[in-house]
Amino acid sequence: MLESFNSVSNSKVNKDSEIIMLHYRLGHPSFVYLAKLFPKLFINKNPASYHCEICQFAKHTRTVYPQISYKPSTVFSLVHSDVWGPSRIKNISGTRWFVTFVDDHTRVTWVFLMKEKSEVGHIFQTFNLMVQNQFNSKIQVLKSDNAKEYFTSSLSTYLQNHDIIHISSCVDTPQQNGVAERKNRHLLEVARCLMFSSNVPNYFWGEAIFTATYLINRMPSRVLTFQSPRQLFLKQFPHTRAASSDLPLKVFGCTAFVHVYPQNRSKFAPRANKCIFLGYSPTQKGYKCYSPTNKRFYTTMDVSFFEHVFFYPKSHVQGESMNEHQVWESLLEGVPSFHSESPNPSQFAPTELSTPMPSSVQPAQHTNVPSPVTIQSPMPI
């Protein structure tokens, strides 16, 4: 068959029309392949110069976005951001979303939990004030995807008034916001590992995300030539007092025994409460533990860990299912709410840095399980 086509090509018929006819006859192959099959037709012709609308309709694909290599700049000159959610299972604080802010130079990550996506604008304003006050720096560029929560009138006006350039990706093109997208994927991967290994209920997913952020900020990064984000960040701000101290790491979800102080117990009462370890406080020098019996969070240094014993027994690998969600919703109906004029640190405070504590260790503080509240003032990191 090919020989007959080659014989036809020797005729005086217009070669362009013949190429198009062969393209149709053979089921719209690439013109590059046609040039291989019928080289005499493509003498002094470039296969790339031929176009077919039918092929565009039938074969159109997305553009390939190569990963841009890391280029050191200055801290906070470019901040990447992305929103994740909603989770079908609410966190214990009632939140269903989280927003991340990633410094492009150091790759330090801040995470804020949210009850609604509409909180993004207010949280960014709080974050920007923290950057200005704590580090005497200025965010120059905010890079996000094309989600509508980044284009509210209040946030747009705020960015314009503070001379912050907002760069967004095209519609349905998350590849253009790759740094934040990959960071969210990394956070979720680590959080799932923490939850699956410890078998904690899914309504602790927010605490797992906070702990994942705390750990990732302290782990070596290949992009940073195996420096940790926090290490590189502190090189830029060696004298900052806003950096949290490094507590000895513990196994997420393990059994913890929190000391009960004399004023809170009788002579023959237990001297410790059995709790689950859920991470590190962003605003206090202490470990975050939760007592399912008392339905209270504790932040304290007076705690003993059984790192080889998880609080919850092993079972099948859990996933996010509506049946499980309904079970936890029914269990949480009796959880007391948290009433305070100040925001709840476990909900809105970033997990990387925190306010330094006084030299003497504060006694353990316990609070009722918090409900989501709106940020009233910028939180220290």
N, C-alpha and C positions, 0 to 999 in steps of 0.2 A: 504493500500500500504506500509506504513511504517513497519508494522509487517512482511510483506514478505521480505522487505529489511533486517530486523533484523535477519530473519531466514537464509537468504543467508550469512549474516556475520559470522555465526557459521561454515561455511564450511572452508576447509583448503586452499582456494584460497588466494593468496597473498593479505594481507590487504592493502598494499600501492596501488596496482593496483586497488583494489576495491574502495578505497577512491577516486582515480582519476576518475574512471568510474562514480561513483555517482556524483562527482563534474560536470562532463560533462552532465549527464542525467538531473540534476536539474537546468541547466542554469547558471553554474559557480557561485554558491553562495560562500560566505566567508567560509573558512575552519573552522572558529570558530563556525559558524552556523551548519556546518556539524557535528561538535563534539557534539553539543547539540542534533541533531537529531539521531545520531548513536553513542552513547557513547561507546559501546562495541568495535567499530573499532578503537577508539582513546585511548585505555588502554595503558598507558606508552608511549604515543605519544604526541608531542607538535604540536597543529594546526599551529603555526607560522612557523614550519619547512617545510611546504608544499608551493610550489610556482607554479604559472601557468602563462605562457607567454601570453596566450590569455587574461587573466584578466589584465595584464599590458597594453596591447594595447587598451583594451576596457574601462578600469576604471581609468587609471592613473590620478592622481591629483597632485596639487602643494603642496610643503611642507608648513606646518603652521609655521609662524614666530611670536613667542610670543613677546609682547612688552617688551623691556628691561627697567627696572626701572632706574630712574635718580640717578646718582652717582656723587656727588660734586667732582670737581677736581680743576683746576686752570684756570684763565681767559686766553682764546686764546690757551690753550693747544690742544684743538680740535675744529675745525670750520666745521660746516656742510654747504653744498651748494647745490643749485638746480636751474635749469633754467625753467621758465614758458614761454609758448608761442608756436606759434605766435598767436596774436590776429588778427582776421580778420578786426577789426577796429583799425586803427592807433590812438595812443594817439595824443593829440594836438601838441606835439613836434615831431611827426613823428615816434615814437618808437613803436615796436610791441612785444617786449620781456622784461622780467625783470629777474635778477639773485639775489638770496638771499644768505647772509652769516649769519649764526646763531652760536653764541658762545655757546658751550655745557654747560659751567658752569653756566652762568647767563641767557642764552636764549635771550640775546639782539640780535635784528635782524637789519641788514643793507640791504637796497634794492637799486639796481641800474637799471635804465631803459636802454634798448639797442635797437639799430636799427637792428643789426644783432647778431646772436649767436656767431659769431667769435670774438666779443669784450670781451668774458668772460676772456680770458687769460690776456689781458691788464688791465681789471678792477680788477682782483685779485691782480696783481702786485701793482697797486695803493693802494688797500685796505691793503695789507701787509706792504707797506711803511708807511701808516697812523698808523697802529698798532705799528710799531717800533718807529716812531717819537713822536706820541702823548702819548703813554702809556708805552713806554720803555719795550715792551713785544715782544714775538716771537711766531708766529704760528708754532706749532710742527706737527700737523696732519691736513690735509685737507681731508674731507670725502664727496664724491659726488656719483652720479649715474654713469652709464657706458656711458653717452653721449659723442660723439666724440669731442665736444668743450672743454672737460677737458683733452684731450689727444693730443693736438697740440704739435708740436715739440718745439715751443717757451715756452709754459707753462711747459712742462715736463723738459726742460733744466733749467728753472727758479727755479722750485721746487727742482731739484737736486742740483743746486748751492747754494741754501739757506737751505739745509738739512731739507726740509719739506717732510714728508711722505705723499703720496697720497694713500688713501684707497678708492676703488670704489666698487659699488655693482655689482653683476653678471648681465649678459645680461637679459633685460626684467624682472628684479627683483627689482622694486622700494621699496619693503618692507624693504630691507636692508639699505635704506637711509631714514628711517622713520621719523627722527626728521625734516629734511628739507622738506619732502613731507607733513607732517602734518602742518608745519608752512605755507607752500604755501596755503594749503587748508584753514587754519584759515584766512590768509590775504585776500583770495578771498571771503570768507564768509562775512567778515566785510566790504570789499569794495562793494560787491553787496548790502548789507544792506544800506550803505551810499548812493549809487546811486539810489536804488529803492525808498528810503524814500524821497529823494530830487528831484528825477526826472531829474537829470542832463543828458545832452547828453553823449552818450557812448564814445565820443572822449576825455572825461575827466577821463577815467579809470585809467590812470597813477597817476593823482592827488589823486584819491580815494585810490589807493594802498599805496601811500606815507602817507596819513592821517591814514589809517588802521595800518600801521607800527608804526607811532607815538603813536597811542592810545594803541596798544597791548603792546608796550614796557613799558607802564605806568600802565597797568592793572595787578591786582594780578593774579598769576599763581598757580594752584593747584600743579604742579610739584615742584614749589619752596616754598612749604608750605605757599602759599598765600602771598608771597612777589612779588613785581613787578620786572621784569628783570632790569629795570633802577635802582631801589632801590638797588638791589644786586650788580649791576655793580659799582655804586658809592661808595659802601662800600669798594670795592677793590681799587678804585682810588678816595679817598675823596678830594684830593687837585687838581684834574685835572682842567685845564682851558678850556678843549675842550668840556665840557658838556654844552649842550644848556640849557638856562633858561626855566622854565615852564611858558608858557603863559596861561591865563585863557582859558579854552576850549570853543569852540563855535560850533554850529550846522553846519555840513558840508552841503554846497549847499544853505545856507540861504542868504537872501538879505543883502548886506553890502553897506554902503555909505562911499566912500574913499574921504578924504578931498583934495580939489584942492587948491594949494598954490597960494598966490597973484600973483607971477610972471607968473603963467600959466593961469590967467583968467582976464577978464575985470571987471569993477565995477559992472555991472549988469548981469554977467554970473553966472551960478549955482556954489555954493561953495563946491559941492560934486558930485562925479560920482557914479551912481548906478552900483554896481558890484555883482558878485557871490563869496561867500567865498569858497576857495578851499584848505585850509589847512594852514600849518605852515612852515615858511622858515627854511631850515637846516643851512643857513649861516648868517642869519640876525635875529635880535630880532624884529619880525614883523609877521603880518598875510598876507597870500597870497590871493589876490583877483584878479578877472579877469573881465574886462569890454568887453562884447560881442560887444558893440557899437563901442568902440575905438580899439578893438582887441589888448588890452594891459594887461599885468600882472602888478600888483602893490604889493609891499611889504612894509607895513607900520604899525605903531601903531595908526595913526590918522584915525581911522575908527569906524563907528557906525554900530551895527548889529541889524537887525530885525529877531531874531532867530525863531520867530513863523511864519515867512513869507518866503517861499521858492521862489527863484528867478524864477524858471521855474514852470509853472502851472502843476497841477496834470493831469496825463493821465494813460493809461494802463501801466502795468509793462513791461518795455522794456527789450528786449533781444538782443543778438548779431546776427543781420541779415545782409545779403549782401545788401538788399534794403536800410536799414538804413545807412549802410556803404557808399553806393553810394551817398546818400543825403548829408552826412557830407563831403565827398570828394569834392563835388561840392561847398559846402558852404565855405570850407577851401581854395579854389583855390585863393581867393583874400587876404588871410592872409599874411601880410608881413613877411619876413624872418628875422632871428636874426643873425647879423654879429658881431663876437667878437673874439679876440685872446684867451680869457680865456674860459674854459668850462662853459656850462649852468648849474647852480646849480640845477634847478628843474628836470634836466634829469639825472645827474650822482651823485649828492651829496646824501649821506645816510641820512635818515630821523630821525635818533635817536638823534644825537648830532650835534652841530654846533659851529663855532667860536664865542667867546663872543663879544658883541658890546661895544663901548665906553659908558661912563656914560650918555652922552647926547644922546637922541634918534635922530637917523638920520632922515632927511625928507624922505617922500615917494619917492621911486624910481620906475620908470615905464620903462618897456622894451617892445619891440615888441615881438610877439609870437615867441619863439625860434625854430630853426630847429636843428636836432641832430648834434652834433659835437663830435669829439674824445677827450678823456681826454688827456690833455697835462701834467698835474702835479697832484700829489695826493691831494685830496680834504679833508679838515678838517671835522671832524664829530661833 
